[in-house]
Amino acid sequence: MYLQEPDQNSVHEDDEESSVESSAVMEQLQGLQEAVDSLGTRLKEAVDSTLCREEGLRAAMAKLGEELKEYVDASLQRMDRVVAACLQRRDEQWREELKQHEAKSRLSWRPTRSSTPAAPMSTGPRSTTDVTLALPPVVPSTPPIRMEFPKFGESRSSADIVDFIEQCENFLTLRPLGNAELMGTLNAVLKGPAWSWWLATRSKINTWVQFKKAFLEAFLPSDYQAEIEEQLRAHVQAPQQCLRDFVYDHRALCLKWRPDMGEGEIVHRILSACNPRLASGLRGTVSTVEQLVKVGSLIERDWSNTGAVYSRHTRQRGLAGRWTKGQDGAPERTSRLLLENRRSWWCPSVSVGGKGTRCWIQDAHIP
């Protein structure tokens, strides 16, 4: 077999076709490269434009925020002045009403009978010009409770700081105020260093709870609890002090030191600080403050009656020293008759010359 040699013309045509295809592919690649470059340029321009717009937006927002803050501060100051003026006008109005009510209450209305006889009632037709005026009965209005919001100024005492907060809470219990009205009122009642502190802090406070917390943290000493504990440790019952008064004062100190203190612990602390003789009779028999006051008051009353019992028995002993005649006419000591069937006990609560006294009592009276 003979192999046919390739035709040179066909080979030349194939080369031309390949070169054409290669040039077409190269043109496409160049076009694609130009498109990619153009897309990258456009993307970069878009990113730069976005960043510029974002920076401009941030600057505009910051400027708007500053303007809004200035506007809000100015509005709050105007509102504070308006509220304070409104409260002052209201107080003046209440004072005027109270003065008028006091003036009316001083007048005494006493009806008097006329000395002239009353005219007989006309039975004829009434004229259209007759007018009957019916005056309503005078009903006195209840005067408003006159109270002023507590003020705070130059005081540095811990007790004054706590008292100011308690007085404010009592005022708000009787006359609740809105947050805006309360903030305006505080602008008028705080003086001195308290006003300087409030001037820098009021923008962060909107309610009474926030003000109370911030005020106590700013003015109350850090060792306030230790100070109250020291007062509680030094608070003991005085010799002539009533048990009831001491118990209530001591309980108030306990709750001021620890508001969550239980009833049992309060009773234990009261018994540790009251009269030891009284505590020995109450310990183990009472579990609440009310029981302690009730039973302790009864014991104190019994102690106060001991003096009367002693004076009565002393008079009986004076009679016992006299001489009297017996049944047989012989003189005998009355002491034998008076002290018969009696017993004595040593009473340390009745003191004569700094020593205890021996008192006498009949057997029938001994339990």
C-alpha positions as CSV (number, residue, x, y, z in Angstrom):
1,M,0.0,0.0,0.0
2,Y,1.1,3.5,-0.7
3,L,0.7,6.3,1.9
4,Q,-0.7,9.5,0.6
5,E,1.3,12.5,1.4
6,P,-0.5,15.5,2.9
7,D,-1.5,18.2,0.6
8,Q,0.5,21.4,1.3
9,N,-2.4,23.6,0.5
10,S,-4.6,22.0,3.1
11,V,-1.8,22.4,5.7
12,H,-1.5,26.0,4.9
13,E,-5.2,26.5,5.2
14,D,-5.2,24.9,8.6
15,D,-2.4,27.2,9.8
16,E,-4.3,30.2,8.6
17,E,-7.5,29.1,10.4
18,S,-5.5,28.5,13.6
19,S,-3.9,32.0,13.4
20,V,-7.3,33.5,12.9
21,E,-8.8,31.7,15.8
22,S,-5.8,32.7,18.0
23,S,-6.1,36.4,17.0
24,A,-9.9,36.2,17.8
25,V,-9.2,34.7,21.2
26,M,-6.5,37.3,21.9
27,E,-9.0,40.1,21.0
28,Q,-11.5,38.5,23.3
29,L,-9.0,38.3,26.1
30,Q,-8.0,41.9,25.6
31,G,-11.6,43.0,25.7
32,L,-12.2,41.0,28.8
33,Q,-9.1,42.5,30.4
34,E,-10.3,46.0,29.6
35,A,-13.8,45.2,31.0
36,V,-12.2,44.0,34.2
37,D,-10.0,47.1,34.5
38,S,-13.0,49.3,33.9
39,L,-15.1,47.4,36.5
40,G,-12.3,47.7,39.1
41,T,-12.0,51.5,38.4
42,R,-15.8,51.9,38.7
43,L,-15.8,49.8,42.0
44,K,-13.0,51.9,43.5
45,E,-14.8,55.1,42.6
46,A,-18.1,53.7,44.1
47,V,-16.2,52.8,47.4
48,D,-14.6,56.2,47.6
49,S,-18.0,57.9,47.0
50,T,-19.6,55.7,49.7
51,L,-16.9,56.6,52.2
52,C,-17.2,60.3,51.5
53,R,-21.0,60.1,51.9
54,E,-20.5,58.1,55.2
55,E,-18.1,60.7,56.6
56,G,-20.4,63.5,55.6
57,L,-23.4,61.7,57.2
58,R,-21.4,61.2,60.4
59,A,-20.4,64.8,60.6
60,A,-24.0,65.9,60.0
61,M,-25.3,63.5,62.7
62,A,-22.7,64.7,65.2
63,K,-23.6,68.3,64.5
64,L,-27.3,67.5,64.8
65,G,-26.7,65.7,68.1
66,E,-24.9,68.7,69.5
67,E,-27.7,71.0,68.4
68,L,-30.3,68.6,69.9
69,K,-28.4,68.4,73.2
70,E,-28.2,72.2,73.5
71,Y,-31.9,72.5,72.6
72,V,-32.8,69.8,75.2
73,D,-30.7,71.5,77.9
74,A,-32.2,74.9,77.2
75,S,-35.7,73.4,77.2
76,L,-35.1,71.7,80.6
77,Q,-33.9,74.9,82.1
78,R,-36.9,76.8,80.8
79,M,-39.2,74.0,82.1
80,D,-37.4,74.2,85.5
81,R,-38.0,77.9,85.8
82,V,-41.7,77.5,84.6
83,V,-42.3,74.7,87.1
84,A,-40.7,76.5,90.0
85,A,-42.8,79.6,89.2
86,C,-45.9,77.5,88.9
87,L,-45.2,75.9,92.3
88,Q,-44.7,79.4,93.9
89,R,-47.9,80.6,92.4
90,R,-49.7,77.5,93.7
91,D,-48.3,78.0,97.2
92,E,-49.3,81.7,97.2
93,Q,-52.8,80.7,96.1
94,W,-53.0,78.1,98.9
95,R,-51.9,80.7,101.4
96,E,-54.5,83.1,100.3
97,E,-57.2,80.4,100.5
98,L,-56.0,79.4,103.9
99,K,-56.1,83.0,105.1
100,Q,-59.6,83.4,103.7
101,H,-60.8,80.2,105.4
102,E,-59.3,81.3,108.7
103,A,-61.0,84.7,108.4
104,K,-64.3,83.0,107.7
105,S,-63.9,80.6,110.6
106,R,-63.5,83.5,113.1
107,L,-66.9,84.8,112.1
108,S,-69.8,83.5,114.3
109,W,-73.1,83.4,112.6
110,R,-76.0,83.9,115.1
111,P,-79.5,84.3,113.6
112,T,-81.5,87.0,115.3
113,R,-85.3,87.5,115.3
114,S,-86.7,90.6,113.8
115,S,-88.6,92.9,116.2
116,T,-91.1,93.8,113.5
117,P,-94.0,91.3,112.9
118,A,-93.8,89.4,109.7
119,A,-96.0,90.5,106.9
120,P,-98.9,88.2,106.1
121,M,-98.6,86.0,103.1
122,S,-100.5,87.3,100.1
123,T,-103.0,84.8,98.7
124,G,-103.6,86.8,95.5
125,P,-102.0,86.2,92.2
126,R,-98.3,86.7,92.2
127,S,-96.8,89.3,90.0
128,T,-94.3,88.4,87.4
129,T,-91.9,91.0,88.8
130,D,-91.7,89.1,92.2
131,V,-88.3,87.3,92.4
132,T,-87.4,84.8,95.1
133,L,-83.7,84.4,95.8
134,A,-82.7,81.1,97.3
135,L,-79.3,81.4,98.9
136,P,-77.4,78.1,99.1
137,P,-76.2,77.0,102.6
138,V,-72.7,78.0,103.5
139,V,-70.6,74.9,103.6
140,P,-67.0,75.5,104.8
141,S,-64.4,74.1,102.6
142,T,-61.7,71.8,104.0
143,P,-58.5,73.8,104.1
144,P,-55.5,72.2,102.3
145,I,-52.7,70.7,104.3
146,R,-50.0,73.3,104.4
147,M,-46.7,71.6,103.7
148,E,-43.4,72.8,102.2
149,F,-40.9,70.7,100.4
150,P,-37.9,70.1,102.6
151,K,-34.7,72.1,101.9
152,F,-31.1,71.0,102.1
153,G,-28.1,73.3,102.3
154,E,-24.8,73.5,104.2
155,S,-25.4,70.6,106.6
156,R,-22.7,68.0,106.8
157,S,-24.2,65.7,109.5
158,S,-25.2,62.2,108.5
159,A,-28.4,62.4,110.5
160,D,-29.4,65.6,108.6
161,I,-28.8,63.9,105.3
162,V,-30.9,60.9,106.2
163,D,-33.6,63.1,107.7
164,F,-33.8,65.2,104.5
165,I,-34.4,62.0,102.4
166,E,-37.1,60.8,104.9
167,Q,-38.8,64.1,104.9
168,C,-38.9,64.2,101.1
169,E,-40.4,60.7,101.1
170,N,-43.1,61.7,103.6
171,F,-43.9,64.8,101.5
172,L,-44.2,62.7,98.3
173,T,-46.4,60.2,100.1
174,L,-48.9,63.0,100.9
175,R,-48.4,64.9,97.7
176,P,-47.1,62.8,94.8
177,L,-45.3,64.8,92.2
178,G,-44.5,63.9,88.6
179,N,-40.9,63.5,87.5
180,A,-40.7,66.8,85.7
181,E,-42.3,68.7,88.6
182,L,-40.1,66.9,91.1
183,M,-36.9,67.8,89.2
184,G,-38.0,71.4,89.1
185,T,-38.7,71.4,92.8
186,L,-35.3,70.0,93.6
187,N,-33.8,73.0,91.7
188,A,-35.5,75.3,94.2
189,V,-34.8,73.5,97.5
190,L,-31.1,72.5,97.1
191,K,-28.6,75.1,98.3
192,G,-24.9,75.5,98.6
193,P,-22.7,72.4,97.7
194,A,-25.9,70.4,97.2
195,W,-26.9,72.8,94.4
196,S,-23.4,72.6,92.8
197,W,-23.6,68.9,92.8
198,W,-27.2,68.9,91.4
199,L,-26.2,71.3,88.7
200,A,-23.7,68.8,87.3
201,T,-25.8,65.7,87.9
202,R,-29.4,66.5,87.1
203,S,-29.0,65.7,83.4
204,K,-28.5,62.0,84.4
205,I,-31.4,61.8,86.9
206,N,-35.1,61.5,85.9
207,T,-36.8,59.8,88.9
208,W,-36.9,60.0,92.7
209,V,-35.2,56.6,93.0
210,Q,-32.3,57.7,90.9
211,F,-32.0,61.0,92.9
212,K,-32.1,59.2,96.2
213,K,-29.4,56.8,95.3
214,A,-27.1,59.4,93.8
215,F,-27.7,61.9,96.6
216,L,-26.8,59.3,99.4
217,E,-23.7,58.1,97.5
218,A,-22.5,61.7,97.1
219,F,-23.2,63.1,100.6
220,L,-23.5,60.2,103.0
221,P,-20.1,59.1,104.5
222,S,-18.8,55.7,103.5
223,D,-18.6,54.7,107.2
224,Y,-22.2,55.6,107.9
225,Q,-23.1,52.0,108.8
226,A,-20.2,51.8,111.2
227,E,-21.4,55.0,112.8
228,I,-24.9,53.7,113.2
229,E,-23.5,50.5,114.7
230,E,-21.4,52.5,117.2
231,Q,-24.5,54.4,118.2
232,L,-26.4,51.2,118.6
233,R,-23.7,49.7,120.8
234,A,-23.6,52.8,123.0
235,H,-27.4,53.0,123.3
236,V,-28.4,51.6,126.7
237,Q,-31.4,52.2,128.9
238,A,-31.1,55.2,131.3
239,P,-31.9,54.7,135.0
240,Q,-35.1,56.8,134.8
241,Q,-36.0,56.0,131.2
242,C,-39.3,54.2,130.5
243,L,-38.9,50.8,128.9
244,R,-41.4,51.5,126.2
245,D,-39.5,54.6,125.0
246,F,-36.2,52.8,125.1
247,V,-37.5,49.8,123.2
248,Y,-38.9,51.9,120.3
249,D,-35.8,54.0,120.1
250,H,-33.5,50.9,120.1
251,R,-35.6,49.2,117.5
252,A,-35.4,52.2,115.2
253,L,-31.6,52.2,115.5
254,C,-31.5,48.5,114.7
255,L,-33.6,48.9,111.6
256,K,-31.6,51.9,110.5
257,W,-28.4,49.9,110.8
258,R,-29.9,46.8,109.2
259,P,-33.3,47.2,107.6
260,D,-33.7,43.4,107.2
261,M,-33.0,42.6,110.8
262,G,-35.4,39.9,112.2
263,E,-37.8,40.3,115.1
264,G,-35.9,37.8,117.2
265,E,-32.6,39.5,116.8
266,I,-34.1,42.9,117.7
267,V,-35.6,41.4,120.9
268,H,-32.2,39.9,121.8
269,R,-30.4,43.3,121.3
270,I,-33.0,45.1,123.3
271,L,-32.7,42.7,126.2
272,S,-28.9,43.0,126.1
273,A,-29.1,46.8,126.3
274,C,-32.0,47.4,128.8
275,N,-32.1,47.2,132.6
276,P,-30.4,43.9,133.5
277,R,-32.9,43.1,136.3
278,L,-35.7,43.6,133.9
279,A,-34.0,41.6,131.2
280,S,-33.5,38.6,133.5
281,G,-37.3,38.5,134.0
282,L,-38.1,38.9,130.4
283,R,-35.5,36.7,128.7
284,G,-37.0,33.5,127.5
285,T,-40.6,34.7,128.0
286,V,-41.1,37.1,125.1
287,S,-40.4,36.7,121.4
288,T,-41.7,39.9,119.8
289,V,-41.2,43.6,120.5
290,E,-44.9,44.1,121.3
291,Q,-44.8,41.3,124.0
292,L,-41.6,42.8,125.4
293,V,-43.2,46.2,125.8
294,K,-46.4,44.8,127.3
295,V,-44.9,42.5,129.8
296,G,-42.0,44.9,130.7
297,S,-44.4,47.7,131.3
298,L,-46.3,45.5,133.8
299,I,-43.1,44.6,135.6
300,E,-42.1,48.3,135.8
301,R,-45.5,49.2,137.2
302,D,-45.1,46.5,139.9
303,W,-41.7,47.9,140.8
304,S,-43.2,51.4,141.1
305,N,-45.9,50.0,143.5
306,T,-43.2,48.4,145.7
307,G,-42.5,51.8,147.3
308,A,-46.2,52.2,148.3
309,V,-46.3,48.6,149.8
310,Y,-43.1,49.4,151.8
311,S,-44.5,52.6,153.2
312,R,-47.7,50.8,154.3
313,H,-45.8,48.1,156.1
314,T,-43.5,50.7,157.6
315,R,-46.5,52.4,159.2
316,Q,-47.7,49.0,160.5
317,R,-44.3,48.5,162.1
318,G,-44.6,51.9,163.8
319,L,-47.8,50.7,165.4
320,A,-46.2,47.5,166.4
321,G,-43.8,49.3,168.7
322,R,-46.5,50.7,170.9
323,W,-47.6,49.2,174.2
324,T,-51.2,47.9,174.7
325,K,-53.1,46.0,177.4
326,G,-53.6,42.3,177.1
327,Q,-56.7,40.3,178.1
328,D,-55.4,40.0,181.7
329,G,-54.7,43.7,182.0
330,A,-50.9,43.3,181.7
331,P,-49.2,45.5,179.2
332,E,-47.8,43.7,176.1
333,R,-46.2,44.7,172.9
334,T,-48.4,45.3,170.0
335,S,-45.7,43.8,167.8
336,R,-46.7,40.4,169.0
337,L,-50.2,41.0,167.8
338,L,-49.2,42.6,164.5
339,L,-46.3,40.4,163.6
340,E,-48.1,37.2,164.4
341,N,-48.4,34.8,161.5
342,R,-46.1,37.0,159.4
343,R,-43.0,36.3,157.4
344,S,-40.3,38.7,156.2
345,W,-38.2,39.0,153.1
346,W,-35.2,41.1,152.1
347,C,-36.3,43.7,149.6
348,P,-33.3,45.1,147.7
349,S,-35.5,47.5,145.6
350,V,-36.5,49.4,148.8
351,S,-33.4,51.2,150.0
352,V,-33.0,53.1,153.3
353,G,-29.5,54.6,153.9
354,G,-28.1,52.8,150.9
355,K,-29.0,49.3,152.3
356,G,-31.9,46.9,151.6
357,T,-34.9,46.8,154.0
358,R,-36.6,43.9,155.6
359,C,-40.3,44.0,154.8
360,W,-43.1,42.0,156.4
361,I,-46.1,40.3,154.9
362,Q,-48.8,38.0,156.2
363,D,-48.8,34.3,155.4
364,A,-52.1,34.6,153.6
365,H,-50.5,37.0,151.1
366,I,-47.6,34.8,150.3
367,P,-48.2,32.9,147.1
